[in-house]
Amino acid sequence: MLLVPVFYDWIKIEIIALMQIVLRVLAFIWASPYSLLGLLLGVIGLCTGGRARIRGRTIEFHGGAVKWFVAHLPPGSLTLAITLGHTILGQSDASLDNARDHEMVHVRQFERWGPLMGPAYLLASLGLWFAGRNPYR
């Protein structure tokens, strides 16, 4: 008699764990168009002397052409890193360490917004710019 509630609790825990796995896979798929772009840029960086590492659920790239790319984004050399889906592109190893918490916010945004993240980010930035505010502050 006592085993029945324990068995149902175990089943409930297993179902919740399975649902979390399914949601994580769906988040990766939803963000994958940007992740693929980030991987392409990261591979170009690797071919030009950059480095990569897996950190949690992201792949981080730095150095090589990635450093040049990130340094030439607005607002210029002050940009430490940029997130594309589940890839984070940084100027250096140290810049990735400094920007990681902020960039992980963007990873979660890509997981929620998926392909809509780029247009949403651009519209929000334009709205701030037209309002006379700096979208990068």
Secondary structure, DSSP 8 states (H G I E B T S, - for coil): --HHHHHHHHHHHHHHHHHHHHHHHHHHHHHHHHHHHHHHHHHHHHHTT-EEEEETTEEEEESHHHHHHHHTSTTGGG--EEEETTEEEESSHHHHHHHHHHHHHHHHHHHHHGGGHHHHHHHHHHHHHHTT--TT-
